[in-house]
Amino acid sequence: MFEAVEGYLAEHGELETRLGTPETHADARLAKRLNQRYSELSAIITAWREWQAYDGDIEAARELATEDPTFAGEVDALVAGRVQAEERVRYLLIPRDPADDKDTLLEIKSGEGGEESALFAGDLLRMYIRYADARGWRTELIDATESDLGGYKSATVAVKAKGTPAPGEGPFAQLKFEGGVHRVQRVPVTESQGRVHTSAAGVLVLPEAEQIDVTVDDSDLRIDVYRSSGPGGQSVNTTDSAVRITHVPTGIVASCQNEKSQLQNKEQAMRILRARLLAAAQEEADAEASEVRRSQIRTVDRSERIRTYNYPENRISDHRTGYKAYNLDQVLDGDLQPVLDSCIQADLDSRLAALED
């Protein structure tokens, strides 16, 4: 695995050079993408160099230990440190989800349980907003449907980082494992007998989509010219100035005949074609997002739970990782990081095992 670092060193140097040029920063999206990759590689290289440095330190400590036995303990400490450093490099070399650097959208929906489920959905919404505030992120409530008792039948909130987050520290990277059914056990405000009820709410987590760039290969285009048939001055019906462009791979067609010259009509037709290709790409991205939604949560019922919030015991339990703690009140107040870390670590362990296999 560590052999890959040699290639990263060269890529890191190239990125450093590109980021030092005005041309790169003239394109904000390019600069952001290169900065994110540079930050990711910097973390890997820094950890790798720290791991390498242990070899010289251990050798020096062993030489000293032959003269003074009191240095033996330092050798053991350095060897243990080297093992930890090696493990850190391994985890940093695990291929990351390309969407980890993105901001995120959280959709929270009430499920079984009526008003109680809607109230719990509101509690989850507040929990995520407080967590985001603690991280220094911005939140924006995009859409919400309130229930009669002040809960939420559904709510969508955008979570955005300020600046460029460190690798793995962006909103989507931290929150993506929240997708699924969250179950609550407590006495509802509508319960007059004091009995504990179980209800559920669903959370959907999606990376916030950026504008999709469309690259058109000239070899994929079929361009036909024909005689204009409408108003356009003396050239109408006398020259082949109208243009029809077909994007062969998709069959999408755009045409223009309003301009006087063939070149102008071609430019306008290309603008239309790019817009239609962009719309088609966005529709495809939306379809993929729908698949993400379905994979995260099929039905908001109590059987497909990922986590349980038990109010009588002040307990929170994640059923995927086995995480359990008795500080539910603090978690609902935004202290969510230890729960998230258990999910992130489980995913890293799984990825590392697959990589080593």
N, C-alpha and C positions, 0 to 999 in steps of 0.2 A: 504493500500500500504506500509506503513512504517514498518509493521511487517516483511517484507522481509529483512530489514536491519540486523536483528538479525542473520539470516543465512549468510549474507554477511560478518559479523564480523568474523565468524568462518572461512569462506573461505579465507578472507584476511590474517588471521593469518597463515593458512596453506601455502598460497602462499609465505608469507614472509620467512617461514622456508625453503621452496623448493628453493627459489631464493638465499638463503644463502649457498647452497651446491655446490661444484665444479661439481658434476654430472650434474646438470641442465645446467650450462654454457658450458659444453662440447658439448651440442647440441644447436647450435645457433638458429635454428628455434623454438625449444621448449622454450628457454630462452626469445626470442622475444615475443612469444605468451603469456607466463606467465607474462612478464613485462607489456604488454598491458592490460591484465586483472587486474593485481595489480593496475595499474594506474587508471583504470576505477573505481574499488572498493574504492580506496583511495579518489577519488573525492566525491563519494557518502557518505562515512563515515565521511569525514571532514565536509561536508555540514550538515549532520544529527546531528553531535555533536554540531555544531554552533547553529542549531535550538533548540536543547535540552537546551543549555546554557542560552537561552533567558528566560526560566521559572524562574530560580533562580534570574536572573538580574531584571526581572519584579517584582517578589515578594519583593526583597530588595528595589526597587525604590518605590513601593507602601507603604511600611512601613515608608520610609523616608518622603513620601508625607503626611502622617498623622501628622507628626511633623512639616513639613515645606512645605507649599503649592507650593513653587516654584519648587518642584520636580515633580509636576503633568505633566509638559511638557515632562519631561524625560520618564515618564511612557508611554505617548502616542507615543513617538518616538520608544521606545523599542517594544511596541505592533506592530507598523507598521513594524519594522525590523523583528519581528518574523514571520509575514505574508509573507514577502518577502523570508525569509529563508525557510519557509515551501514550498513555490512555487518552489524554487530552488531544494529542495529535490525531489519534485514530478517529475520535469522534468528529473532529473538525474536517477530516477527509471524507466523511460519509456524504454522499451526494444529497444535496438539499432540494426541497420542494421549490421549484422556480417561483411559485407564488408567495413564498415566505416573506419577501421584501415588500409586499403590497399592503395597502390599507385594507380594511375589511368592512363588510356589511353584516350585521346581526339581525336576523328576523326571529322574533319571539312570538309564538302563537299559543293561545290557550287550547286546552284539549278537554279530556273527560273531567268532569267535576264542576261544570257550570261556572257560577260566579267565583267560587273558590279557586278554580283553575286560572281565571282571569286575574284575580288578586295575586296569585303566585307568579304569573307572567310579569306583573308589575314589579314584584320583588326582584325577579331575575334582571329585569331591565335596569332597575336602580343599582343592583349589584355590579353589573357590567359598567355602568356609567361611573360609579365610584372607583372601580378598579382602574378604568381608563384615566380618571382624574389623578389617581395616585401615581400612574406611570407618566403623567405629563402629556397625555394624548388629548386630542380634541374630539368631541362627540357632537353629532348632529342628528336630532330626531327627524327622520325624513317623512315617516308616515306612522299614524297611530289611530286605532279604533278603540275607544274606551268602553268599559262596561258600566252598568248602572251603579255599581258600588265603588267605582274609582280604580278598578283594575284595567287590564288591557286584553281585549280579544285578540289583537295583533299589534305589533309595533316593529318598526324597522329603524335601526340606528346605525349611522356611519361612524366608524372609529378611525381616526387619522393620526399618524405620528407627526411630530414637529421635527422638521429636518430629515436627515437620512439616518435611520436606526442602524445599530450594529447588526451584523448577520445573526439571524435567529431571534432578534429582539423587536421585530415589527409587529403590528397588531394582528395580522393574519397568522404569523408564525406562532404567536402566543395563544391565540383564541381558537384556532381551527379545530381543536379537539372538543370544543364545547357543543358541537353539532350533535343533536340526538334528543332523546326524551328525558326530561328531568322530573323526578317524582318527589312529591312533598307529602309528609305525614304530619298532620297537626289538627287542632280543633278549629274548624272554620268559624268565622264571625257569624255565620248564619245558623250555626248549630246551638240549639238551646239546651241540649242534654249533656253537653261537655264531652261528647265522644270524639275520638280521633278519627279523621277521615283521610283517605288517600286520594290524591288527584295528580294531574300531570300537566306539564306545558312543554312545548317543543321549541328547540333552538336550531336555526339554520345559520351556517357560517359560510360566507362566500368572499373570496378576494375581490376587492373593488376593481372593476375593469377600467383600464385606461383606453383611450381612443386607439382603435385598431388601425395600424398603418397598412395601406394597400400598395404592394409593389406589382407593377404590370410589366411583364416581359413582352417586348415587341414581337417576339416569335410566336406569341400566343394570340396575336391579333390578326383578324382578317378585315381589311379596309376596302370598302366598295365606294365608288364615286358615281354620282348620277346627276341628272339635270334637275335643277330646282323647279318646284311647281307653284311657288307662292310669290308674294311681293319681295322685291329685292333689287329693283333698279334694272338697268339695261342688260345685266348679265343673266337675268332669269330666263330660262328656256333657251339660252344660247350657249352656255358653257356648263361643263360637268363640275359644278362647284359644291353640290350637296355631298355629304359624307355619311356613310353608315359604317360603324365599327362593331365587329363581333368578337367577344372574348371567347375563343374556341373552347377552352377547358370547361367553362361554365355555361356557355350558350347565351350569356347576357349580351344584349344589343343596345347600342346607343346611336342616335343619329342627329344630325343638325343640318339645316338648310337656310337658316335665317340670315347668315352673314353673306357678304358679297363674294369673298374669296374662299377657295377650297381650304387654304391653310387656316383661316379663321374658323371655318366650320369644323375642321378636324380638331382644333384646340378645344372648342366648346363641347364637341362630342366626347372627347377624352375626359373632360371635367364631369360630364354626366356619367360616363362609364365608371370612373373611379368612385363616384358617389354610390352607384348601384352595387359595385363590388364590395364597398365598405358596408352597405346595408346587409348584403348577403353574409358577409363575414360575421357581422354582429348577431344576425339571426342564428348562425351556427354556434357562436359563443354562448348565446342565451340557451340554446338547446343543451349544450354541454353543462351549463350551470344548472339546468333542470335535472340532469343526471346526478350532479353533485347533491342537489336537494334530496332526490329520491334515495340516494345512497346513505345520506345522513339520517333521514327520518321518513319512514313509510306511513305510519299512522301515529297520531299523538295519543297513544293509550298507555296504560300502566305497565304493560308486559314488556315493552321494548326500552326499558329504562337504561340510562348510562350512569345515573347518579341519583342518590336519595338524600333528601334534606329532612331529617327527623327533628322536629321542634321539641317534643317532650324530653328527648335525651340530649338536645343541643348538639346533635351528631350529623356529620356529613360523610357520605360513603361513595366512593367512585367504584363502580362494579367492574370496570375494565382493568384497573391497575391494582385494586385492593387497598387503595388509600382510604384511611379512616381517621377522623379527628373529631374532637368534642369542643369545637369552637365555631359552631354554625353561626352564631350571632356576629362574630368578627368577619367570617367569610361573606355573609350577606352585606356587611358594611364595606366590602371592597377588598378584604384581605384574601384574595383568591390565588395568589402566586404559588403557594405550596401545592395546591390542588392541580394547577396547570403544570407545574414542574413534574409531578408524578406521571402525567400523560406524555409530556415531551420526552422524559427520560425513557419511558417504556417504548416509545416510537424509535428513539435513537438506538436502544438496545436491540430492537428487532431489525433495524436497518443494518446495524453493525454485524449481527449474526448472519444475515443474508449475504452481506458483502464478503465476509470471511469464508462462508460456504462456497 
